[in-house]
Amino acid sequence: MLQREGSPLRLLVAVFGAAMLVLVATVTVAYPRVFPRPAEACYNDYVTPRRTADAPAMKLAGDALSGLPDDAAWQGVATDGIHWFLLTSETPTGTRNQIRTYLIDTGELVDSNLDAYGDKYRFSSGEVVNGLLYVTVRGHGSDWSHVVAYDPATLEIVQEADIAHDGYMFPEGVTRHDGHWWVIFSGCGSFEPENAKKSAIVRYDSDWANPVAYDLFANRGAEIGGQDIWWTDDAEVLITHHDRGALEQWHWTGAGFELVRSYAMPDEEPGRPFGQGFTRLDGRWYFAGRYSDRVSELEFPP
């Protein structure tokens, strides 16, 4: 009797439980699509680069360094005039944050640090400034962004600065100009929906204090993809833009940056234009190949 009387109740409980499981599964799947966290939105939109339409095409002048190890995610190249410093954020075996030093004249590997920073974080691009190799390092959110300085002779850390600022995520490149440090962030900007995905340049004083952010796409819609930065003179900067497959020239107005022109990057392999870190040496421009494992010279302007 008890078993027969309890059966409808058990059936009702089972049906209710199944319905709740379906509801939970539906919300779990659908919620991130409708209300994604900023980091997830960035990663979901960070797809194979789209080549900039109707832009002058950059030309490949040749390779300056080739035959690099088959490492994933080459991020940047820097130089002191004698060496190339190659940065990678991750290898196929999962090792992260490596620095390799090559002689420019011969292409010989002369030094390496294959465990240059903690595995919880990832290298971006870098540059040699005042005798030190500065590398931007990104975390998994907006509350952790650092710039780390290495001694080029030993590849050991000598300085480190916390540069997290106002929700901006993924520092990708650093340079020094006019007494300030300038860092390009690839996104995602502050967490309000209208600012969810931005590239921005953030200026710091000489001690990495008093940050001021300049959003690059405030008048063009929300975008991500800024990868590296270089001042060409007192009033213009160049940045690589991975999402557009472009090199972009921006004019400094004194209060912000205005886009001057975009240049379409050539492919480092079919369908994948250059779009990572770059550097300048003797008036020439050199770009790290994320997929092709080489350093190539590109003609700018084309």
N, C-alpha and C positions, 0 to 999 in steps of 0.2 A: 504493500500500500504506500509506504513512504517513498519507495523507488518510483512508483507510477505517478504519485503526486508531485515528486520533485523533477520529473523529466521535463515538463513544459518550462519550469523555471530555469533548469540548466540549459535548455535550448535557447531561451530568451537571452540568458547571460552570454552564451556562445555567439549568438548573432550580434549582440551589442559589442562584444569584444572584437569580432571580426570587422565590424563597421568602424570601430575606433582605430584599428590597425590600418585600414584603408585610408582613413582620414589623416592619420599621422604620416603615412607614407606619401600621400598626395601633397601635404603641406611641406614636408621635408624636401621633396623634389621641386615643387613649384615656387616656394618662397624665395630661394636664391635667385631665380630667374626674374621675379617681379621686383624684389627688394634686395639686390645683391649687396654684400659688403663691398666697400670701395676697392679693396685689394682684389677680390674675386672679379669684379667688373673689369678691372684693368687687365688681369690675366686672360679673361675670356675674349677680350677685344684685341689682344696683342697677337695678331696672326701674321701670316706671311706678308711681307711689306707690299704695299701698293705703290707702284712707280708714279711719281708726280706727273700729271698730264700737262701737256703744252708747256714744258720747261726745257731750257737748253740742256743738252745731254753732256754730262761729264765724259771725258775720254780716258781710257786706261793707257798710261805711258809705259808700263812694264812693272815687273816684280823687283823689289829691292831686297827681299828675303823670301826664300821658299823652302820647301821640304821640312816645315815645322812638324813637331809631333802631332799625331792624329787626336788632338784634344777638342772636346766640345766647348762651345761658348767662349771663344777668344773675344776678349772685351776691349783691349786697347793696346796702343803702342806709344812709347815715349822715347826720347833720346836726349843724351847729353852731348851730342856731336861726335862721339866716338863709339858709343854702344846703342843698340836697340834694346829697350826693355819691353818684353811682351808679357801681357797680363791675361790670365784666363780665370773664369769663375768656377768652372767645373769640367772634369774630364769624364770620358765614358765609364771609368771605373768608380766614379763618385768622389774622387779627390778634388778638393776645392782650393781656390785662391793660391795660384802659383805665379811666380815671377821667374822669367828666364832672361838672361843677358847674353846678347850676341854682339860680336864685333861687326861694325858696319862694313869695314873694308873687305873682310873675308867671309862673313856669315858664320863664323865659328861660335859655337856655344861655349861661353867662358865661365858662367856661373848660373846657379839656380837656387831658388827657395821654393820647394814643392809643398810646403806647409806654412805659407806666409801669414795666414790668419785663421781664426776659428771656423770650424765647419758649419756653425749655425748661421754664418753670414756669407755674403758673396761680393767679390770684387766687381767694380765697374771699370771705367777708364781712369787714366792717370796722366801726369805730366811732370817733367823735371823742372823745378823752380828753385832758384838760388841754391843749387847743388844738392837738393834732396828730391827723391821720387815720391810725389804725392799721389795717393790712390783713393778714390771714393769707394766706400764700402756700404752696402745696403743690407738692411735687415728684412723682416717679414711684415713690417707695418710702418706707420708714420711716426712712431715714438722712438725709432732707432735709426740714425744715419750718422756715419762717421767719415772723417778724412784721416788717413794714416800716412805718415811720412816715413820713408825707408832711406837708409844710407845706401846709395848706389854701389858702394864698394863691398858691403857685406850683406846687403839685402835684409838687414835687420831693422826692426821698428825703432825709431828714435823720437817720434812725436805722435800724438793722437788727439783729435778734437771731436767733440760731440757737436754735430751740426743740425740735429733734428729741429724742425721749425714748422709750426702751425699746420700740421696735417700733411705736409708735402712728403711724398714717398719716392723712394728709389733715386738717390743721388747717382748720377751717371758720369759726370766729368767735372774737372776742376781746373781753374787757371787763376793767375794773379795779374792784376791790372790796376794802375792808378792808385796804388796803396791799399787796394781791397782784394779779397778773395771772391771769386765768382763760381758758383756751382750750378750746373744744369740738372734739374730734376725731371724725370720722365713722366711723372704723374704720381698720385692721383689728385693732388690739390686738397683743399679743405673738404670736409665730408658732407657739406650741403649738396643736395642733388644737382643743383645747377653748376657746381664746381667739382663734380665727381672725378673728372679726368682731365688733367692739364699737364702740359709741359711748362715749366717755369724756370727762370734764372733767379737765384737767390744771392744777394750780395752780403758779404760779411766784412767787418773791419779787420785790421791786421792781426787781431787776437781771436778771431772767429766769434766775435760778439756782434750785437746790434744787427741782426739779419733783416733784410728788406727784400720782399719777394716781388718779382715782375712776371706776371703771367703772360706767356707768349701768344696764347690763342684766345684772349678775351673777346676779340672781335671776329673770331672765325669759328666759334663753336668749340666744344670740349674735345681735346685731342691728347694723346699720349705719344711717346716715342722719342723725345729728345735724348741724345746719347753722349755727345761730347761738345766741348766749347773751346773756341780760340778767338782772341781779339786780334783782328787784322791791323787795326790802327786805333786812333783815339776815339773813333765814333762808330765802329762796326765790329760785329762778332759773326763768326761762322759756327753753326751747329749742324751735326748730323741728325737726321730724323728717320729713325728706323721704320716707323709706321708708314711714312710716305716714300721711303727709298730715295731720300733727297739730302742734298747739302743745301742749307738755307743761310742766306745772308741777311742779317738784321742790323738796323741802324739805331744807335743809342741817342735818344733825344735829350738826355739829362734827367728825364722823369720816367722813362720806360723804353721799350724796344718796338720798332716798327719794321715789318717785313719788307725787305727790298726786292729780293728775288730768290726763287728756288731753282736748283739745278738737279736734274735727274741723274742718279748714280748709275754707273754701269753694273752689269751683273758680275759677281765673283764666281757664280755658277748659275746655270739656267734658271731663271725665275726668282733669283735671290740677289737683289742689288746690295752693294756695300752699304753699311749703315751703322757701323760700330765706331770705336775710337780712332782718332787720327792725330797726326802731329806734323810739324813743319821743320824742315832742315834745308838750309842754304837756298831758301826761296822756293822749295818744292814741298808738295803735300803728299803725305804717306798715310795709308789707311790699313787698319787691321782687318783681315778677312775672317768673319765669324765662322764661315763654313768651309773656306778654301785653304785654311792653314798657311797663309802667306801674308806678307806685307807688300802692298802694291802702291806704286806712285800713280796719282791721278792728276790730270791737267786742270788747274783752276787759275783763272776762268777758262772755260772750254773754248 
